Amino acid sequence: MPARPLAELVDIHLQRGETRVFEGLSLRLDFGESTAILGPNGSGKTSLLKLFASEIHPLVREGSYVRLMGMERWNVWELRHHLGLLSQDLQGDYDAHVRGLEIVLSGLYSSIGTYAHQSFSNADIDDARRLMRELGIEQLGAKLYGHMSTGQQRRFLLARALIHHPETLILDEPTTGLDLEATIHYLQLMRGLIQGGKTLILVTHHLHEIPPEIGRVVLLKQGRIMADGPKHEVLTSSALNSLYDVPLRLLEADGWYQAVPGDVQP
């Protein structure tokens, strides 16, 4: 069966203010192929994520396009039914006075909190509680967002992204700010989602966030794709030295990767 395209970016030129972020970028992502997009700060990762979410748009040029699931034009609200997005911006901007259950339900309207004009069926509430139970946060349904730990907030926003049952999740540096226990728990949640059939697009500069189930890695540097392919071929000490411009030595254990300074001896 031929691969089904999730996102197709062809000859993308993107200008943000005075900065030319992408110049001729092309990339295709397919359903069923979980992918990590890895690069240092300033490489264009966040802009790429916003292109996927239709939050920004490239310069109009002949032969250049962004297609999501085969379509170039989407109603942003309809797109949320197909792509679950968990971004750093969302976590920072979310209303501190919204309670846990309301956070999850707000995903049905892509709103920041719930409002009087919105309606939720018993089935919606049951579904939200099921997600909370699966993510280990059911007991926090009445807790205010502003009183939650970073890890608790991250799990509620993940439940919010899952409330539409999207085929694909786009995660932006999902373990940033989490302690070790919360990081390990969150990584296990990510593994379970992939094993359960979700396609994950992970946008990160942290090697440790890439679970063994992700098989493809794209290296992004200064708005250009430096490497793209199977994880075991792309993630090498030499490639990471070039990506981050510092001497690194790559370590691997059971499908997990980490980097240490290149002058540290084993």
C-alpha positions, 0 to 999 in steps of 0.5 A, a space after each residue: 500500500 502506498 504511503 499516505 502523505 500527512 504533510 507536503 512542503 515544496 520549495 517553501 520560502 518563509 519570511 518572518 519580519 526581517 528574517 528569511 527563515 526558509 528558502 526553498 525548503 521541501 519536506 514530506 511527512 507520511 501517516 504512520 511514520 513517526 518523525 523527530 525534527 531535531 535542531 538547535 534554537 534558531 534552526 526554524 523548528 518552531 516556524 515549521 511547527 506553525 506551518 503544519 498548524 496553519 498558523 503562519 503561511 509561506 510566501 506565495 510563489 509559483 510551484 511552492 505549496 504546503 499541503 496537509 492531508 492532500 489539501 492546501 486550504 483548511 479551516 483552522 478549526 477543522 484541521 484541529 480534528 485531524 492534528 493534535 498540537 501541543 506547543 510551548 506557546 499554548 502551555 505558557 498562554 493557557 488561562 491559570 484559572 481553568 480547572 483540569 476537566 475544563 482544560 480537556 473539554 476546551 480542546 473540542 472548541 480549540 479555546 483557552 478554557 470553556 465558556 457559557 455558550 459552549 455545550 458538552 454532552 455526557 459523552 464528551 465529559 465521559 471521554 474527557 474523564 477517560 483520557 484523564 484516567 489513561 494519563 493518570 490525572 483523573 484525580 486532578 479534574 478540579 484543580 486550577 491550571 495555575 496550581 498544577 506542576 509543569 508535568 501535570 499541565 503538560 499531561 492535561 494539554 496532551 489530553 486536550 490535544 487527544 480529545 478529537 482522537 486525531 491520527 497525528 500529534 505534533 509535540 513541541 519539546 514535550 519534556 522541557 521543564 519537567 523533572 526526571 520522574 515526570 520526564 520518564 512518565 511523559 516519554 512512556 506516554 509518548 511510546 504508548 501513543 505510537 504503539 497504539 497507532 498514533 503518528 507523532 511528529 516531535 519537534 525538539 532539540 533534545 536527543 533524550 526526547 526521541 523514543 525508540 518507536 520513532 524511526 525517522 529523524 530530520 536534522 534542521 539547521 539555519 532553515 535548511 535540512 541537513 540530513 533526513 532518513 532512518 534514525 540509526 543512519 542520521 544520528 551519528 556523532 559526526 552529524 551532531 557535531 555539525 548540527 550543533 557546532 560543538 564536539 559531541 559523542 553520541 551514546 545509545 542504549 536500547 534505542 534511546 540516544 544521548 550526547 555527551 561532550 566530545 572530550 569526555 572519555 568513556 
